[in-house]
Amino acid sequence: MPHRSQPMTALLVFTGVNLALFNTISPVYDFVCFHPYWERRRERRRKEREAALAKGS
């Protein structure tokens, strides 16, 4: 015989997990997107592009 279905418990667990993930995504996103590494990388790539353009001219 199959186990009993508990839709309310499943719904509460699902909602709780989603709430926890939603509350933690903002700090994680900010940490990843605004990490100083990306600014340094962007600046380095800009300098490389400018050097390549100057060298090609």
N, CA, C and O atoms as a GROMACS GRO file, in nm:
protein
  228
    1MET      N    1   0.085  -0.119   0.000
    1MET     CA    2   0.000   0.000   0.000
    1MET      C    3   0.089   0.124   0.000
    1MET      O    4   0.185   0.131   0.077
    2PRO      N    5   0.059   0.222  -0.084
    2PRO     CA    6   0.144   0.342  -0.092
    2PRO      C    7   0.136   0.425   0.036
    2PRO      O    8   0.040   0.416   0.114
    3HIS      N    9   0.239   0.506   0.056
    3HIS     CA   10   0.241   0.591   0.175
    3HIS      C   11   0.135   0.699   0.165
    3HIS      O   12   0.083   0.729   0.057
    4ARG      N   13   0.104   0.757   0.281
    4ARG     CA   14   0.002   0.863   0.283
    4ARG      C   15   0.057   0.991   0.220
    4ARG      O   16   0.174   1.026   0.239
    5SER      N   17  -0.026   1.058   0.148
    5SER     CA   18   0.011   1.186   0.089
    5SER      C   19  -0.015   1.296   0.192
    5SER      O   20  -0.121   1.300   0.255
    6GLN      N   21   0.082   1.385   0.206
    6GLN     CA   22   0.065   1.498   0.299
    6GLN      C   23   0.091   1.628   0.222
    6GLN      O   24   0.200   1.685   0.231
    7PRO      N   25  -0.008   1.673   0.147
    7PRO     CA   26   0.015   1.790   0.062
    7PRO      C   27   0.044   1.918   0.140
    7PRO      O   28   0.121   2.002   0.092
    8MET      N   29  -0.014   1.934   0.257
    8MET     CA   30   0.010   2.058   0.334
    8MET      C   31   0.155   2.062   0.382
    8MET      O   32   0.220   2.167   0.375
    9THR      N   33   0.206   1.950   0.431
    9THR     CA   34   0.345   1.945   0.477
    9THR      C   35   0.439   1.972   0.360
    9THR      O   36   0.535   2.047   0.373
   10ALA      N   37   0.411   1.909   0.246
   10ALA     CA   38   0.495   1.929   0.128
   10ALA      C   39   0.492   2.076   0.084
   10ALA      O   40   0.595   2.132   0.048
   11LEU      N   41   0.376   2.136   0.087
   11LEU     CA   42   0.364   2.276   0.049
   11LEU      C   43   0.442   2.367   0.144
   11LEU      O   44   0.509   2.460   0.100
   12LEU      N   45   0.433   2.340   0.273
   12LEU     CA   46   0.506   2.421   0.371
   12LEU      C   47   0.657   2.405   0.356
   12LEU      O   48   0.730   2.503   0.365
   13VAL      N   49   0.702   2.283   0.333
   13VAL     CA   50   0.846   2.260   0.313
   13VAL      C   51   0.893   2.330   0.186
   13VAL      O   52   0.996   2.398   0.186
   14PHE      N   53   0.817   2.314   0.079
   14PHE     CA   54   0.852   2.379  -0.048
   14PHE      C   55   0.858   2.531  -0.033
   14PHE      O   56   0.953   2.594  -0.080
   15THR      N   57   0.759   2.589   0.032
   15THR     CA   58   0.756   2.733   0.054
   15THR      C   59   0.872   2.778   0.142
   15THR      O   60   0.934   2.881   0.116
   16GLY      N   61   0.902   2.701   0.246
   16GLY     CA   62   1.012   2.736   0.336
   16GLY      C   63   1.146   2.733   0.264
   16GLY      O   64   1.229   2.822   0.284
   17VAL      N   65   1.168   2.632   0.182
   17VAL     CA   66   1.294   2.623   0.108
   17VAL      C   67   1.306   2.739   0.010
   17VAL      O   68   1.412   2.800   0.000
   18ASN      N   69   1.199   2.770  -0.060
   18ASN     CA   70   1.202   2.882  -0.154
   18ASN      C   71   1.226   3.014  -0.083
   18ASN      O   72   1.299   3.100  -0.133
   19LEU      N   73   1.166   3.031   0.032
   19LEU     CA   74   1.186   3.154   0.109
   19LEU      C   75   1.332   3.167   0.153
   19LEU      O   76   1.390   3.275   0.144
   20ALA      N   77   1.389   3.058   0.200
   20ALA     CA   78   1.530   3.060   0.242
   20ALA      C   79   1.620   3.093   0.123
   20ALA      O   80   1.712   3.173   0.137
   21LEU      N   81   1.595   3.032   0.008
   21LEU     CA   82   1.677   3.061  -0.110
   21LEU      C   83   1.659   3.205  -0.155
   21LEU      O   84   1.756   3.271  -0.192
   22PHE      N   85   1.538   3.254  -0.152
   22PHE     CA   86   1.511   3.392  -0.194
   22PHE      C   87   1.582   3.492  -0.103
   22PHE      O   88   1.635   3.592  -0.150
   23ASN      N   89   1.585   3.464   0.028
   23ASN     CA   90   1.649   3.556   0.122
   23ASN      C   91   1.800   3.554   0.112
   23ASN      O   92   1.866   3.651   0.150
   24THR      N   93   1.857   3.445   0.063
   24THR     CA   94   2.004   3.438   0.056
   24THR      C   95   2.057   3.477  -0.081
   24THR      O   96   2.178   3.496  -0.095
   25ILE      N   97   1.973   3.489  -0.183
   25ILE     CA   98   2.025   3.517  -0.317
   25ILE      C   99   2.076   3.660  -0.329
   25ILE      O  100   2.174   3.682  -0.401
   26SER      N  101   2.016   3.755  -0.264
   26SER     CA  102   2.058   3.894  -0.278
   26SER      C  103   2.201   3.917  -0.227
   26SER      O  104   2.281   3.975  -0.300
   27PRO      N  105   2.236   3.875  -0.106
   27PRO     CA  106   2.375   3.895  -0.062
   27PRO      C  107   2.476   3.817  -0.148
   27PRO      O  108   2.586   3.865  -0.172
   28VAL      N  109   2.437   3.698  -0.193
   28VAL     CA  110   2.527   3.620  -0.277
   28VAL      C  111   2.547   3.691  -0.411
   28VAL      O  112   2.659   3.702  -0.459
   29TYR      N  113   2.439   3.739  -0.470
   29TYR     CA  114   2.447   3.811  -0.596
   29TYR      C  115   2.535   3.935  -0.581
   29TYR      O  116   2.622   3.961  -0.665
   30ASP      N  117   2.514   4.012  -0.476
   30ASP     CA  118   2.595   4.132  -0.454
   30ASP      C  119   2.742   4.098  -0.437
   30ASP      O  120   2.828   4.166  -0.491
   31PHE      N  121   2.770   3.993  -0.362
   31PHE     CA  122   2.909   3.953  -0.340
   31PHE      C  123   2.976   3.914  -0.472
   31PHE      O  124   3.089   3.955  -0.500
   32VAL      N  125   2.907   3.835  -0.551
   32VAL     CA  126   2.965   3.785  -0.676
   32VAL      C  127   2.977   3.898  -0.778
   32VAL      O  128   3.082   3.913  -0.841
   33CYS      N  129   2.873   3.976  -0.796
   33CYS     CA  130   2.872   4.076  -0.903
   33CYS      C  131   2.956   4.199  -0.871
   33CYS      O  132   3.009   4.262  -0.962
   34PHE      N  133   2.967   4.235  -0.746
   34PHE     CA  134   3.041   4.356  -0.710
   34PHE      C  135   3.175   4.325  -0.646
   34PHE      O  136   3.232   4.410  -0.577
   35HIS      N  137   3.226   4.205  -0.669
   35HIS     CA  138   3.357   4.167  -0.617
   35HIS      C  139   3.464   4.246  -0.691
   35HIS      O  140   3.453   4.265  -0.812
   36PRO      N  141   3.568   4.294  -0.622
   36PRO     CA  142   3.672   4.376  -0.687
   36PRO      C  143   3.740   4.305  -0.804
   36PRO      O  144   3.794   4.371  -0.892
   37TYR      N  145   3.740   4.173  -0.805
   37TYR     CA  146   3.802   4.099  -0.915
   37TYR      C  147   3.744   4.143  -1.049
   37TYR      O  148   3.820   4.160  -1.145
   38TRP      N  149   3.613   4.163  -1.058
   38TRP     CA  150   3.551   4.196  -1.185
   38TRP      C  151   3.593   4.335  -1.231
   38TRP      O  152   3.612   4.358  -1.350
   39GLU      N  153   3.607   4.428  -1.138
   39GLU     CA  154   3.650   4.562  -1.175
   39GLU      C  155   3.794   4.558  -1.228
   39GLU      O  156   3.824   4.622  -1.328
   40ARG      N  157   3.882   4.484  -1.161
   40ARG     CA  158   4.020   4.471  -1.209
   40ARG      C  159   4.024   4.405  -1.345
   40ARG      O  160   4.101   4.446  -1.432
   41ARG      N  161   3.942   4.302  -1.362
   41ARG     CA  162   3.940   4.230  -1.491
   41ARG      C  163   3.890   4.322  -1.602
   41ARG      O  164   3.945   4.322  -1.712
   42ARG      N  165   3.785   4.398  -1.574
   42ARG     CA  166   3.731   4.490  -1.673
   42ARG      C  167   3.836   4.594  -1.714
   42ARG      O  168   3.851   4.625  -1.832
   43GLU      N  169   3.908   4.647  -1.615
   43GLU     CA  170   4.011   4.747  -1.642
   43GLU      C  171   4.126   4.686  -1.722
   43GLU      O  172   4.177   4.748  -1.815
   44ARG      N  173   4.167   4.566  -1.686
   44ARG     CA  174   4.275   4.498  -1.758
   44ARG      C  175   4.237   4.471  -1.904
   44ARG      O  176   4.318   4.491  -1.994
   45ARG      N  177   4.114   4.427  -1.925
   45ARG     CA  178   4.069   4.400  -2.063
   45ARG      C  179   4.060   4.529  -2.144
   45ARG      O  180   4.091   4.530  -2.264
   46ARG      N  181   4.018   4.638  -2.081
   46ARG     CA  182   4.011   4.766  -2.151
   46ARG      C  183   4.150   4.810  -2.195
   46ARG      O  184   4.169   4.856  -2.307
   47LYS      N  185   4.248   4.795  -2.104
   47LYS     CA  186   4.386   4.832  -2.138
   47LYS      C  187   4.440   4.744  -2.250
   47LYS      O  188   4.510   4.792  -2.339
   48GLU      N  189   4.408   4.615  -2.246
   48GLU     CA  190   4.454   4.524  -2.352
   48GLU      C  191   4.393   4.564  -2.486
   48GLU      O  192   4.462   4.562  -2.588
   49ARG      N  193   4.265   4.599  -2.488
   49ARG     CA  194   4.200   4.643  -2.612
   49ARG      C  195   4.264   4.770  -2.666
   49ARG      O  196   4.291   4.782  -2.786
   50GLU      N  197   4.288   4.866  -2.575
   50GLU     CA  198   4.350   4.991  -2.619
   50GLU      C  199   4.490   4.967  -2.672
   50GLU      O  200   4.529   5.029  -2.772
   51ALA      N  201   4.567   4.879  -2.609
   51ALA     CA  202   4.702   4.848  -2.655
   51ALA      C  203   4.698   4.780  -2.791
   51ALA      O  204   4.781   4.809  -2.878
   52ALA      N  205   4.602   4.690  -2.812
   52ALA     CA  206   4.589   4.622  -2.941
   52ALA      C  207   4.550   4.721  -3.051
   52ALA      O  208   4.601   4.712  -3.163
   53LEU      N  209   4.462   4.814  -3.020
   53LEU     CA  210   4.423   4.914  -3.119
   53LEU      C  211   4.540   5.008  -3.153
   53LEU      O  212   4.560   5.043  -3.269
   54ALA      N  213   4.615   5.047  -3.051
   54ALA     CA  214   4.730   5.136  -3.073
   54ALA      C  215   4.838   5.064  -3.153
   54ALA      O  216   4.903   5.125  -3.238
   55LYS      N  217   4.858   4.938  -3.126
   55LYS     CA  218   4.959   4.859  -3.194
   55LYS      C  219   4.920   4.835  -3.341
   55LYS      O  220   5.006   4.833  -3.429
   56GLY      N  221   4.792   4.817  -3.366
   56GLY     CA  222   4.743   4.791  -3.501
   56GLY      C  223   4.743   4.914  -3.590
   56GLY      O  224   4.744   4.901  -3.712
   57SER      N  225   4.742   5.031  -3.532
   57SER     CA  226   4.734   5.155  -3.613
   57SER      C  227   4.868   5.193  -3.669
   57SER      O  228   4.879   5.294  -3.738
   0.00000   0.00000   0.00000
